[in-house]
Amino acid sequence: MNKLFENKVVLVTGAGSGIGRAAALGFAREGAKVIVVDVNENGGNETVAMIKTENGEAVFLKTDISNESEVIDMIHKVVQLYGHLDCAFNNAAIPGKLGKTTIDYDSADWDRLMNINLKGTWLCMKHEIIQMLAQGHGAIVNTSSDAGLIALPGLNPAYIAAKHGIVGITKLAAIEFADKNIRINAIAPGMTRTGMTKDLIEGAPSEKEVAGYLPIKRVADPAEIAEAAIWLASDKASFVTGSILSVDGGSVAD
């Protein structure tokens, strides 16, 4: 049986842990040559080692996605290594300071979060699209959040703004390049058991109580979120572009 990403090159940002790592492993199992991108060298190299343990192919590129010159260099290295870039999963993000309201959020933290979460996603998408235009094809998946679709008090205004912004730039770019054989979509995950949500979950009396707010009554495993991104990036979603796929246990529908 042919694998979904046989002979394809897939780039995953934030692949040193959580959803990004789960996606990198999933892409590799489906035959992809995976570019593992993160600022965390230890985490990134661990993901590469995990992929190789399963006889997959992967390389690590340390990249600060908020720095355009590093993003450009990242894409150039991918092309030098493999000649093309078939798919990208722009997943890297930080949570910022939790529990801050619109009036007590720190402007320096706002700038840092927006530079990574929103600007970083845009920079990756920008230079991925440039490469995909040159080669004539490509698929991109961005990570937004249920916090990019509705207001979720208890997070912070910068995170909400950035994730809403990712929804907007995903839809715009999808329309701009829909006739260029480039598909661009986003996933909107709900509460997932990752390092990013660890503090939020542990700040509650129990994970069970956090899960109680979700219609599905449990927190997601990173692999469940990754599967949605993998499907959107694959040819099985060949007529899907400009979509924001909620993977949130029903939290937005509730």
NORGIDA-V94231 format. One record per backbone hydrogen bond with DSSP energy under -0.5 kcal/mol. CO is the residue of the C=O (numbers start at 0). NH is the residue of the N-H. Records with the same first field share a line. If there is no record, write none. Layout:
# NORGIDA-V94231
CO->NH ; NH
This chain:
# NORGIDA-V94231
2->5
4->7
7->9 ; 32
8->85 ; 86
9->34
10->88
11->14 ; 36
13->16
16->19 ; 20
17->21
18->22
19->23
20->24
21->25
22->26
23->27
24->28
25->29
26->31
27->30
29->4
30->6
31->33 ; 56
32->9
33->35 ; 58
34->11 ; 36
35->60
36->13 ; 14
37->62
38->40
39->43
40->44
41->45
42->46
43->47
44->48
45->49
46->50
47->51
48->52
49->53
50->53 ; 55
51->54
56->33
58->35
60->37
62->64
63->66
65->67
66->70
67->71
68->72
69->73
70->74
71->75
72->76
73->77
74->78
75->79
76->80
77->81 ; 82
78->82
85->138
86->10
87->89 ; 140
88->12 ; 90
89->142
95->97
96->99
100->103 ; 104
105->109
106->110
107->111
108->112
109->113
110->114
111->115
112->116
113->117 ; 118
114->119
117->121
118->122
119->123
120->124
121->125
122->126
123->127
124->128
125->129
126->130
127->131
128->132
129->133
130->134
131->135 ; 136
137->182
138->87
139->184
140->89
141->143 ; 186
144->147
145->148 ; 149
151->154
153->98
154->98 ; 99
155->159
156->160
157->161
158->162
159->163
160->164
161->165
162->166
163->167
164->168
165->169
166->170
167->171
168->172
169->173
170->174
171->175
172->176
174->177
176->179 ; 181
177->180
180->137
182->139
183->241
184->141
185->244
186->143
187->246
188->145
190->219
191->193
193->197
194->198
196->200
197->201
198->202
200->203
205->209
206->210
207->211
209->212
210->213
213->216
219->192
220->223 ; 224
221->225
222->226
223->227
224->227 ; 228
225->229
226->230
227->231
228->232
229->233
230->233
233->236
234->237
236->239
238->240
242->185 ; 244
243->245
244->187
246->189
247->250
248->215
249->253
